[in-house]
Amino acid sequence: MSTSALSATDLEDALQAVLKQGSLVAEDGSHVVDGLEPRFIATPYSAAELAAVLACANEHGAAIIPWGAGSNMMLGNVPERYDVALSTARLDRVIEYEPADLVVTVEAGLTLAKLQALLNKHGQFLPIEGPLDATIGGLLAVGHGGPSQQAYGRPRDWLLGCRIALADGTIVHTGGRVVKNVAGYDLSRMMVGSLGTLGVIVEVTLKVASLPAREELLLNTHADKIEACDAIRAGALRGLALRAACVLENKAAYWLSGPASAVERTRRELYEAHDGETERMDAEAGVQFGGALAVHDASDLEFRATVPPSKTAPTLQEFEACSRVLSLGIESACYPTVGIVLAWLSHGDVNAYASFIEQTRRAAVDAGGSLVVTRAPTDLKARLDVWGETSALSLMRSLKQEFDPKSILNPGRYVGSI
Amino acid sequence: MSSSGLPGVAVVQCHPDMSAAKPDTRSLDKGTIRLLERAVGKNAVLWRPEEVLAFEYDGTIERAMPQAVAFPDSAEQVAAVVGIALDAGLPVVPRGAGTGLSGGAVAALGGVVVALTRMKRILEIDAEDQLAVVEPGVVNLDLSKAAAPHGLYFAPDPSSQRACTLGGNVAENAGGPHCLAYGVTTNHVIGLEVVTPAGDIVEFGGRTSDTPGYDLRGLFVGSEGTLGIATKITLRLLRRPEATRTLLAIFDSVDQASAAVSAIIGGGIVPSALEMIDHHVISAVVQAMDVGYPADAGAVLLIEVDGLLDAVAEQALEMRDVCLAEGAREVRQADEAAEREKLWAGRKGAISALGRLAPNYYVLDGVVPRTKLPAVLRDIYRLGEEYGFPIANVFHAGDGNLHPNVLFDERKPGETQRVLEVGAAIMRLCVDAGGTITGEHGVGLEKRGYMDWIFSEEDIAAMAKVKAAFGSTDLYNPCKMFPTGKGCGEVSQAKIEHVMKQAGPDAYI
């Protein structure tokens, strides 16, 4: 059903009927996606209310964009339609936390900062990284791994179960509250990285980790990025106690983490193996590490390439060469042990950016990986698929058709314009 | 005709209230046999009842006769076999080594078993990127052996790792003792080539941990052969740690050992393995082999830590202190490989040693929150007393993944049925404690009846949407995982005889 067939008053009346007073407001410029404004912003008080909004939208064929904290809304293709922003901001309760089991159940709208604060009190944390004001539901819907995935794996590895509000308003649960579980299909994993196109995560049960005994940050200066990449890979191959390692400019940044003796040994080896400048920071290694990556607001375009780890340095070289040819400004951070390159482009026009992405994506795919544009101006998005080509697309379409036959959830934003 | 192996253990009432009509399964005719032979080769199809008899069971009690077994040697041949069977109205049942413990490879309604054991090539070991590309029939341990010269190994280590195939591991999302720190199969699969039920050859994931689009790889792993057949698997390999320490903590009681498990997990160290072996199992092990377990212990914990040499020494000391504080009477430590292997031999040989205690045993698989271990174990022993069966426990304590083994004698009338009853009661205990019905063996044929204990109708309907999206039908590995399959009410001796009769006159040339 197209939005033109949809009467705004009908939809508003229907939504008002299922929502508590004050849970539905008209758009105020706060929930814009790629230049599109919704008609309404719904902020339900409970999972049941959220599901009722979906049922109502489904009936009216109204397009929904689920909204956590809005920290990753620049990801995705330009939406086909957009009627209602569906916020999880009020679903922020802690349902159950048993520190001795290292398992926590929270609503999806809880922010990462609040969750980590709760866990930290008990000497624990969740090894999923992202903006601290992001919601846990949003982070999982995006599904990108942060710097620590080298030691802690992917976000999907920490999700034990969840409750999902489906497009038709049914709430289903998947997985469980124990750390090992193979009963039924793993719909939790299906949800991670699905960008809210199959349902809205309303509650999650997560495995958590104990805080490491010791953490610190070590910065080794190298001749260039490539040398820094190689040094990091050599360190990881020796099994050193690294939580993450990143190349920033010509520095190799090491996030040391683990039992005190392992961290000391790691520091010693990295220090001894290095004949250049070394800088060591004790406290808040994670904050420093995250902070180093965050400041790129001046760029126009941001992307993320994932390649087999050994291809990190060549891929990075390819990107830089391409930026020179096209006279683009490029900043990058790469994780040579997990094969991720993040880059930020500036000083170009739409044509140059489009041609850069086309060429570098080919390089990433040839290396056995992929390239996703994670932020771009709307006029550029109109010219390229931010996700790139995907295998098994027809199966993905079938999955979407089964779960959201009227395509009301994030229409057009996902791979293959799902 | 009798079903070989364990006489008289064929009757299993999996889900008593299932009276829906059976899907329209047909008998196997000569034409279909010819088509299968043309697809995979004359020597790669079995159809005479005496030939397919060996394929009527896996590692569980359930059994049922397939009408034919085909051994394809490529993705294209798999697609051909699946197409021929479905076109002929015959169920398709994928099978690895048949070591599964939930009846996943049992041809519940007969049909064509797609045996993947010919596809056993290790296609690639990429030491630099620490991954391997394998065919589904490769035996789990063979991959670690092949990776060893590169200092790498495949982490999931189910007890059947000398026999079970990686394709089967993927289907069941297999675990093992060392999954505590390193995760189960799904954490190690990064790419798959799959033949879908519709016969398409598709790729999920790739050679990196992240690919754009839905995580079809994550959906497929653990789907128990109901969404397709993996024909190529890309797996993550781990680097062998610099040092490993194995501890054997000896306790007077299971309660003390359980408390030590909670203290270790809650204390912040994640050992690479944390296994419990109770007094029943210890008595079987000491009769069967000389591994030095004290015969009079109430329970032992086998604890392993690995990593940098400096760190493991420190962690081993910490573990030792925790165990002693929880009442361990002795903690032994093995540093050298030979000593460690001796301690592990008791754990790895535990299940087969159970044969010393009783003619038969029934292996269960359930999970509880780790803090509930002491209470649930007490209740399991109590149930054993109530039903009159000794229950021997050897399990992945660090994960809360229980493996109670009900010891019985199938020759005694009615015992098998009562074993299944106590099994159900134990599953109920796990669910009531906030746990689940399977941690690593799968739902399969065995536990479909328990699915509605943990999932609502809507939950199951959501899973059915996935099945539909993959183009999977009632004929595709029927009677697995879903609580209400058509015509899957029982797999009985009568059913088996019926299947064999069906295969009979027409199939014999």
Chai-1 contact restraints between the chains, C-beta under 6 A:
chainA,res_idxA,chainB,res_idxB,connection_type,confidence,min_distance_angstrom,max_distance_angstrom,comment,restraint_id
A,A100,B,G266,contact,1.0,0.0,6.0,A-B,restraint_1
A,A100,B,T371,contact,1.0,0.0,6.0,A-B,restraint_2
A,D101,B,P369,contact,1.0,0.0,6.0,A-B,restraint_3
A,D101,B,R370,contact,1.0,0.0,6.0,A-B,restraint_4
A,D101,B,T371,contact,1.0,0.0,6.0,A-B,restraint_5
A,D157,B,N187,contact,1.0,0.0,6.0,A-B,restraint_6
A,T170,B,E458,contact,1.0,0.0,6.0,A-B,restraint_7
A,V172,B,E458,contact,1.0,0.0,6.0,A-B,restraint_8
A,V172,B,D459,contact,1.0,0.0,6.0,A-B,restraint_9
A,V172,B,A462,contact,1.0,0.0,6.0,A-B,restraint_10
A,H173,B,D459,contact,1.0,0.0,6.0,A-B,restraint_11
A,G176,B,T436,contact,1.0,0.0,6.0,A-B,restraint_12
A,R177,B,G434,contact,1.0,0.0,6.0,A-B,restraint_13
A,V178,B,V367,contact,1.0,0.0,6.0,A-B,restraint_14
A,V178,B,P369,contact,1.0,0.0,6.0,A-B,restraint_15
A,V178,B,G400,contact,1.0,0.0,6.0,A-B,restraint_16
A,V178,B,G435,contact,1.0,0.0,6.0,A-B,restraint_17
A,V178,B,T436,contact,1.0,0.0,6.0,A-B,restraint_18
A,V179,B,D399,contact,1.0,0.0,6.0,A-B,restraint_19
A,K180,B,V367,contact,1.0,0.0,6.0,A-B,restraint_20
A,K180,B,D399,contact,1.0,0.0,6.0,A-B,restraint_21
A,K180,B,N401,contact,1.0,0.0,6.0,A-B,restraint_22
A,K180,B,G439,contact,1.0,0.0,6.0,A-B,restraint_23
A,N181,B,T436,contact,1.0,0.0,6.0,A-B,restraint_24
A,V182,B,N173,contact,1.0,0.0,6.0,A-B,restraint_25
A,V182,B,G222,contact,1.0,0.0,6.0,A-B,restraint_26
A,V182,B,T438,contact,1.0,0.0,6.0,A-B,restraint_27
A,V182,B,E440,contact,1.0,0.0,6.0,A-B,restraint_28
A,V182,B,G442,contact,1.0,0.0,6.0,A-B,restraint_29
A,A183,B,T436,contact,1.0,0.0,6.0,A-B,restraint_30
A,A183,B,I437,contact,1.0,0.0,6.0,A-B,restraint_31
A,A183,B,T438,contact,1.0,0.0,6.0,A-B,restraint_32
A,A183,B,V443,contact,1.0,0.0,6.0,A-B,restraint_33
A,G184,B,M463,contact,1.0,0.0,6.0,A-B,restraint_34
A,Y185,B,S223,contact,1.0,0.0,6.0,A-B,restraint_35
A,Y185,B,M463,contact,1.0,0.0,6.0,A-B,restraint_36
A,Y185,B,V466,contact,1.0,0.0,6.0,A-B,restraint_37
A,D186,B,G218,contact,1.0,0.0,6.0,A-B,restraint_38
A,D186,B,G222,contact,1.0,0.0,6.0,A-B,restraint_39
A,R189,B,D215,contact,1.0,0.0,6.0,A-B,restraint_40
A,R189,B,G218,contact,1.0,0.0,6.0,A-B,restraint_41
A,M190,B,D215,contact,1.0,0.0,6.0,A-B,restraint_42
A,M190,B,L219,contact,1.0,0.0,6.0,A-B,restraint_43
A,G193,B,D215,contact,1.0,0.0,6.0,A-B,restraint_44
A,S194,B,Y214,contact,1.0,0.0,6.0,A-B,restraint_45
A,S210,B,G268,contact,1.0,0.0,6.0,A-B,restraint_46
A,G239,B,R239,contact,1.0,0.0,6.0,A-B,restraint_47
A,G239,B,E242,contact,1.0,0.0,6.0,A-B,restraint_48
A,P259,B,A311,contact,1.0,0.0,6.0,A-B,restraint_49
A,P259,B,E314,contact,1.0,0.0,6.0,A-B,restraint_50
A,S261,B,D310,contact,1.0,0.0,6.0,A-B,restraint_51
A,S261,B,A311,contact,1.0,0.0,6.0,A-B,restraint_52
A,S261,B,E314,contact,1.0,0.0,6.0,A-B,restraint_53
A,A262,B,L308,contact,1.0,0.0,6.0,A-B,restraint_54
A,A262,B,D310,contact,1.0,0.0,6.0,A-B,restraint_55
A,A262,B,A311,contact,1.0,0.0,6.0,A-B,restraint_56
A,R265,B,L308,contact,1.0,0.0,6.0,A-B,restraint_57
A,R265,B,D310,contact,1.0,0.0,6.0,A-B,restraint_58
A,T306,B,T208,contact,1.0,0.0,6.0,A-B,restraint_59
A,T306,B,D210,contact,1.0,0.0,6.0,A-B,restraint_60
A,P308,B,D129,contact,1.0,0.0,6.0,A-B,restraint_61
A,P308,B,R207,contact,1.0,0.0,6.0,A-B,restraint_62
A,P308,B,T208,contact,1.0,0.0,6.0,A-B,restraint_63
A,P309,B,D129,contact,1.0,0.0,6.0,A-B,restraint_64
A,S310,B,E128,contact,1.0,0.0,6.0,A-B,restraint_65
A,S310,B,D129,contact,1.0,0.0,6.0,A-B,restraint_66
A,G339,B,T208,contact,1.0,0.0,6.0,A-B,restraint_67
A,G368,B,R207,contact,1.0,0.0,6.0,A-B,restraint_68
A,G369,B,T208,contact,1.0,0.0,6.0,A-B,restraint_69
A,S370,B,T211,contact,1.0,0.0,6.0,A-B,restraint_70
A,S370,B,P212,contact,1.0,0.0,6.0,A-B,restraint_71
A,V372,B,P212,contact,1.0,0.0,6.0,A-B,restraint_72
A,W387,B,P212,contact,1.0,0.0,6.0,A-B,restraint_73
A,T390,B,P212,contact,1.0,0.0,6.0,A-B,restraint_74
A,T390,B,G213,contact,1.0,0.0,6.0,A-B,restraint_75
A,S391,B,E203,contact,1.0,0.0,6.0,A-B,restraint_76
A,A392,B,V202,contact,1.0,0.0,6.0,A-B,restraint_77
A,A392,B,F204,contact,1.0,0.0,6.0,A-B,restraint_78
A,A392,B,L216,contact,1.0,0.0,6.0,A-B,restraint_79
A,M396,B,G213,contact,1.0,0.0,6.0,A-B,restraint_80
A,M396,B,Y214,contact,1.0,0.0,6.0,A-B,restraint_81
A,S398,B,A469,contact,1.0,0.0,6.0,A-B,restraint_82
A,L399,B,Y214,contact,1.0,0.0,6.0,A-B,restraint_83
A,L399,B,A469,contact,1.0,0.0,6.0,A-B,restraint_84
A,E402,B,K465,contact,1.0,0.0,6.0,A-B,restraint_85
A,E402,B,A468,contact,1.0,0.0,6.0,A-B,restraint_86
A,E402,B,A469,contact,1.0,0.0,6.0,A-B,restraint_87
A,F403,B,K465,contact,1.0,0.0,6.0,A-B,restraint_88
A,V415,B,P212,contact,1.0,0.0,6.0,A-B,restraint_89
A,V415,B,G213,contact,1.0,0.0,6.0,A-B,restraint_90
